Amino acid sequence: MLFEGKFTENGFDNRITQLFGIQYPIIQAGMIWNSGWRLASAVSNAGGLGIIGAGSMYPDVLLAHIQKCKAATIKPFAVNLPLLYPDIDKHVANIITEKVPIVFTSAGNPKVWTAKLKEHGIKVVHVVSSAKFAIKCEEAGCDAVVAEGFEAGGHNGREETTTLCLIPAVRASIKIPLIAAGGIATGRAMYAIMALGAEAVQMGSRFVCTPEASGHIHFKEAVISANEGDTVLTLKKLTPVRLIRNDFYKRVQEAENKGVPLSEIESLLGRGRAKQGMFEGNLEEGELEIGQVSASINEIKPAAEIVHDVWREFQLTASAPFTY
């Protein structure tokens, strides 16, 4: 094998599966408006690590999702916590009170909350888009890092480094466990990126297209209808985000091309665009955040099937000889 770890009777044994107490090194990303307790518990019950996405939740809503997830699975699950969230202290308090075992932080400085969470026995993982910030995560005491490449959906790094280039760079820069994200939706892709130094994969776009994801069916159908080139990384001067091309995207792009002040772009964004698009299904006026890999996603299927299909393909790829 080209990667560290070993197959076991029940899954895979490496630093990530040991750290989280899971069977397979497959993690579901905490996508806003898509990652509620139903999806998180389904992934965890299937042997991966499910994540509740707190970015689109008020504190009382997150609390309800955590409690429902605990009732739906006895297996480990996590919460994704964007550090720029205005009520971050209330989210952290609920996470500590409910004894959530794992937190994935993003969009901010990992030093701010890592020590506090770890004081309560919570494992902390931070999402980065460069080796430079991965080093800062290790210095902050994070237990692991997610390195997310340019292909990923939703908010993204300004560096535009692809996953294939990012993972080896991050692996060479840190000693803590490394999770790869961005452009991964199959067992073959998982094998390839783990051969480059990742110890697990985090998939977002693939889990959007499940019955358990809380996104609107119109959004899911738009994802499985997407073709190569239908997503674009935009809003680079504000907060880079990858979107499906639609009327809203065109208006944002026109504003950026004209060089309008950021305040005007912020006004154009308004409030609730992501909810409008992904949760309410307005395919023209809302933000439709998804990764490039959407071009290869062609069906909606249960989360457990996705976990098992990816795992089986990973196993087959690892055992198959190379042919030319």
C-alpha positions in Angstrom: 0.0 0.0 0.0 1.0 3.6 -0.6 -0.4 5.0 2.6 -0.1 4.5 6.3 -2.7 2.3 8.0 -4.1 -1.2 7.7 -7.3 -2.9 6.7 -9.1 -4.6 9.5 -12.1 -7.0 9.7 -14.4 -4.0 10.5 -12.8 -1.2 8.5 -9.5 0.6 8.6 -7.0 1.3 11.3 -5.0 4.6 11.2 -4.5 7.7 13.2 -7.8 9.3 12.1 -10.0 6.3 12.8 -8.3 5.9 16.2 -8.7 9.6 17.0 -12.4 9.7 16.2 -13.4 6.1 17.0 -14.8 5.4 13.6 -14.7 2.4 11.2 -13.8 4.2 8.0 -11.7 7.3 7.3 -14.7 8.9 5.6 -16.0 12.2 6.9 -19.1 14.1 5.9 -18.5 17.9 5.7 -20.6 20.3 7.6 -22.2 22.1 4.7 -24.6 25.0 5.6 -28.3 24.4 5.0 -27.5 20.7 4.2 -26.0 19.1 7.3 -28.5 18.6 10.0 -28.8 15.7 12.5 -30.4 13.3 10.0 -27.4 13.4 7.7 -24.9 13.4 10.4 -26.4 10.4 12.3 -26.8 8.5 9.0 -23.1 8.9 8.1 -22.0 8.0 11.6 -24.3 5.0 11.8 -22.7 3.8 8.5 -19.2 3.8 10.0 -18.0 7.3 8.9 -18.0 10.5 10.8 -21.1 12.7 10.4 -21.0 16.4 11.1 -23.7 18.9 12.0 -23.1 22.2 10.2 -23.7 25.0 12.7 -23.1 27.8 10.2 -26.7 28.1 9.3 -28.1 27.5 12.8 -29.1 29.7 15.7 -27.8 28.4 19.1 -31.2 26.9 20.1 -31.4 25.2 16.7 -28.0 23.7 16.9 -28.8 22.5 20.4 -31.9 20.7 19.1 -29.9 19.1 16.3 -27.2 17.9 18.7 -29.8 16.3 21.0 -31.6 14.6 18.1 -28.3 13.3 16.7 -27.4 11.8 20.1 -30.8 10.1 20.1 -30.3 8.8 16.6 -26.8 7.3 17.0 -24.5 6.0 19.7 -21.5 6.5 17.4 -19.2 9.5 17.4 -20.4 12.6 15.5 -19.0 16.2 15.2 -20.2 19.8 14.9 -18.7 22.1 12.3 -18.2 25.6 13.9 -17.4 28.6 11.7 -15.5 30.9 14.0 -16.9 34.1 12.5 -20.4 33.2 13.7 -21.7 36.1 15.8 -23.0 33.8 18.7 -20.0 31.6 18.8 -19.8 31.7 22.6 -23.4 30.3 22.8 -22.6 27.5 20.3 -19.5 26.6 22.3 -21.4 26.5 25.5 -24.0 24.1 24.0 -21.3 21.9 22.5 -19.6 21.6 25.9 -22.9 21.0 27.8 -24.0 18.3 25.4 -20.6 16.7 25.4 -20.1 16.7 21.7 -17.0 14.6 21.2 -15.5 16.3 18.1 -15.5 19.9 16.7 -14.4 21.0 13.3 -13.6 24.7 13.3 -13.3 26.9 10.2 -13.2 30.5 9.0 -11.1 32.0 11.7 -8.1 31.7 14.0 -7.9 28.2 15.6 -6.1 29.7 18.7 -9.3 31.4 19.9 -11.3 28.3 21.0 -9.1 25.2 20.6 -7.8 25.3 24.2 -11.2 25.9 25.7 -12.7 23.0 23.8 -9.9 20.6 24.6 -10.2 21.5 28.3 -13.5 19.7 28.1 -12.1 16.6 26.3 -13.3 17.7 22.9 -11.1 16.8 19.9 -10.5 19.8 17.6 -9.9 19.8 13.9 -9.5 23.0 11.9 -10.1 23.6 8.1 -7.3 25.3 6.1 -6.5 26.0 2.5 -2.7 26.3 2.8 0.3 24.7 4.4 1.0 28.0 6.2 -2.2 27.9 8.1 -1.9 24.2 8.7 1.3 24.9 10.7 -0.7 27.5 12.8 -3.2 24.8 13.6 -0.6 22.5 14.9 0.9 25.3 17.0 -2.6 26.0 18.3 -2.9 22.4 19.6 -5.4 21.1 17.0 -5.7 17.3 17.0 -5.9 17.2 13.2 -6.3 19.4 10.1 -8.6 19.4 7.1 -6.7 20.7 4.0 -9.4 21.8 1.5 -8.4 22.4 -2.1 -9.7 24.9 -4.7 -12.2 22.3 -6.1 -14.3 22.4 -3.0 -17.8 23.9 -2.7 -18.9 26.7 -0.4 -16.3 29.0 1.1 -12.8 28.5 -0.2 -9.2 29.7 0.0 -7.9 32.6 -2.0 -4.8 30.7 -2.9 -6.7 28.5 -5.4 -4.4 25.6 -4.7 -5.8 22.3 -5.9 -6.2 19.4 -3.6 -3.7 17.4 -5.6 -1.0 20.0 -4.9 -2.2 21.0 -1.4 -2.1 17.7 0.3 1.6 16.9 -0.3 2.5 20.4 0.8 0.6 20.2 4.0 1.8 16.7 4.7 5.4 17.9 4.5 4.6 20.8 6.9 2.9 19.1 9.9 3.0 16.0 12.0 -0.6 15.8 13.2 -3.2 13.8 11.2 -4.3 15.2 7.9 -7.7 15.0 6.3 -8.2 15.9 2.6 -11.2 17.8 1.2 -12.1 19.2 -2.2 -13.0 17.2 -5.4 -13.4 13.8 -3.6 -16.5 11.8 -4.2 -15.3 8.2 -5.0 -13.2 5.5 -3.5 -10.7 5.9 -6.3 -10.3 9.6 -5.5 -9.9 8.7 -1.9 -7.2 6.2 -2.7 -5.3 8.7 -4.8 -5.4 11.5 -2.2 -4.4 9.1 0.6 -1.5 8.0 -1.4 -0.3 11.6 -1.3 -0.3 11.7 2.5 -3.9 12.2 3.7 -5.2 9.9 6.4 -8.9 10.4 5.7 -11.2 12.3 3.3 -13.9 14.8 3.9 -16.7 14.9 1.3 -19.3 17.6 1.1 -20.9 17.7 -2.4 -21.5 14.0 -2.6 -23.5 14.0 0.7 -25.6 17.0 -0.5 -27.3 14.5 -2.9 -28.8 12.3 -0.2 -32.4 12.0 1.1 -31.0 12.9 4.6 -29.4 16.2 3.6 -31.7 19.1 4.5 -31.2 21.0 1.3 -34.1 21.6 -1.0 -34.8 18.9 -3.7 -34.5 21.6 -6.4 -31.0 22.3 -5.2 -30.1 18.6 -5.2 -31.5 18.2 -8.7 -29.4 21.2 -9.8 -26.3 19.5 -8.4 -26.9 16.2 -10.2 -27.6 18.2 -13.4 -24.4 20.2 -13.2 -21.8 19.7 -15.9 -18.1 20.4 -16.1 -17.5 24.2 -15.8 -20.9 24.9 -14.2 -19.4 26.0 -10.9 -17.2 29.1 -10.4 -15.1 30.4 -7.5 -16.3 34.0 -7.1 -16.4 36.8 -4.4 -12.6 36.5 -4.1 -12.2 40.1 -2.7 -14.9 39.5 -0.1 -15.3 35.8 1.0 -14.4 33.3 -1.8 -17.2 30.9 -2.5 -17.8 28.4 -5.2 -21.3 28.7 -6.8 -23.3 27.1 -9.6 -23.8 29.7 -12.4 -27.2 31.3 -12.2 -28.8 34.8 -12.3 -27.5 35.7 -8.9 -24.0 34.6 -9.8 -24.1 36.7 -13.0 -25.1 39.8 -11.0 -22.3 39.3 -8.6 -19.8 38.7 -11.4 -20.9 41.9 -13.2 -20.5 43.9 -10.0 -17.0 42.5 -9.5 -16.0 43.1 -13.1 -17.1 46.8 -12.8 -14.9 47.2 -9.7 -17.8 48.4 -7.5 -17.0 49.0 -3.8 -17.2 46.0 -1.5 -20.1 47.7 0.3 -22.2 47.5 -2.9 -21.4 43.8 -3.3 -22.3 43.1 0.3 -25.6 44.9 -0.3 -26.2 42.8 -3.4 -25.6 39.7 -1.3 -28.1 40.9 1.3 -29.1 38.4 3.9 -30.3 34.8 3.5 -29.0 34.2 -0.1 -27.6 30.8 0.8 -30.8 29.8 2.6 -32.9 31.1 -0.3 -30.9 29.0 -2.8 -30.0 25.8 -1.0 -32.7 25.4 1.6 -35.7 27.1 -0.1 -34.8 26.0 -3.7 -34.8 29.3 -5.5 -32.3 28.4 -8.2 -32.1 31.8 -9.8 -31.9 34.3 -6.9 -30.1 32.2 -4.3 -26.5 31.1 -3.6 -26.0 27.6 -4.9 -22.8 26.5 -3.2 -21.3 23.2 -4.5 -17.9 21.7 -5.5 -16.5 21.0 -9.0 -17.0 17.3 -8.4 -20.8 17.9 -8.8 -20.2 17.3 -12.5 -19.6 13.6 -11.7 -22.5 13.2 -9.3 -25.5 11.8 -11.1 -27.9 10.5 -8.5 -29.5 11.0 -5.1 -28.8 8.0 -2.9 -28.9 7.3 0.9 -25.9 8.5 2.9 -25.2 4.9 4.1 -25.0 3.7 0.6 -22.5 6.4 -0.3 -20.3 5.5 2.7 -20.3 1.8 1.8 -19.9 2.4 -2.0 -16.9 4.7 -1.4 -15.4 2.2 1.0 -15.8 -0.8 -1.3 -14.3 1.1 -4.2 -11.4 2.2 -2.0 -10.7 -1.4 -1.0 -10.9 -2.7 -4.6 -8.6 0.0 -5.8 -6.1 -0.7 -3.0 -6.0 -4.4 -3.9 -6.1 -4.1 -7.7 -2.8 -4.3 -9.7 -2.1 -1.3 -12.0 -2.9 -2.0 -15.7 -2.0 -0.1 -18.8 
